[in-house]
Amino acid sequence: MAHANFGAYTIVFSKSAEKFLKTLDKSARQRVITKIKELRTNSENLDIKKLKSRRALYRLRLGRFRV
């Protein structure tokens, strides 16, 4: 698993997520990475919702992708 800190968020990539990112075409992969990087500065304008679980997990909606 890969971890990255973005301001108030910590991004954790599961192995399956890393594999999925590698299968995306370059354009889609870049779009996902760009939105993740936006969490540092512009999180209030992104489609972020808390997942229904006991842990503090959130999802970022990006078109047909859920990050």
C-alpha positions in Angstrom: 0.0 0.0 0.0 1.1 3.5 -0.8 0.4 6.4 1.6 0.5 10.2 0.9 -0.4 13.1 3.1 -2.5 15.9 1.6 -3.3 18.5 4.2 -6.1 17.2 6.4 -6.3 14.0 4.4 -4.1 10.9 4.2 -4.4 9.0 1.0 -3.9 5.3 1.1 -3.7 3.3 -2.1 -4.5 -0.4 -1.8 -2.6 -2.8 -4.1 -5.8 -3.2 -6.2 -6.1 0.6 -6.6 -2.4 0.8 -7.7 -3.0 -1.9 -10.2 -6.2 -0.2 -11.4 -4.4 3.1 -11.9 -1.8 1.4 -14.1 -4.6 0.0 -16.3 -6.1 3.5 -17.0 -5.1 5.3 -20.1 -2.7 8.2 -19.6 -5.4 10.9 -19.8 -7.7 9.2 -17.2 -4.7 8.4 -14.8 -3.5 12.0 -15.0 -7.1 13.3 -14.2 -7.3 11.1 -11.1 -3.9 12.1 -9.9 -4.6 15.8 -10.5 -7.8 15.6 -8.4 -6.1 13.8 -5.6 -3.4 16.6 -5.6 -6.2 19.2 -5.4 -7.0 17.9 -1.9 -4.1 20.0 -0.6 -5.6 23.4 -1.6 -9.2 23.0 -2.9 -11.0 20.3 -1.0 -14.1 22.3 -0.3 -15.0 22.4 -4.1 -14.5 18.7 -4.6 -17.2 16.0 -4.4 -16.1 14.4 -1.1 -18.4 12.4 1.1 -17.8 10.4 4.3 -18.3 6.7 3.8 -20.8 4.9 6.1 -18.4 3.1 8.4 -17.0 3.6 11.8 -13.6 4.7 10.5 -12.9 8.1 9.1 -13.0 7.1 5.5 -14.0 9.4 2.6 -14.5 9.1 -1.1 -13.8 11.5 -3.9 -16.1 11.2 -6.9 -14.4 11.8 -10.2 -16.8 11.1 -13.1 -17.3 7.3 -13.1 -14.4 6.8 -10.7 -14.6 6.8 -6.9 -11.3 7.5 -5.3 
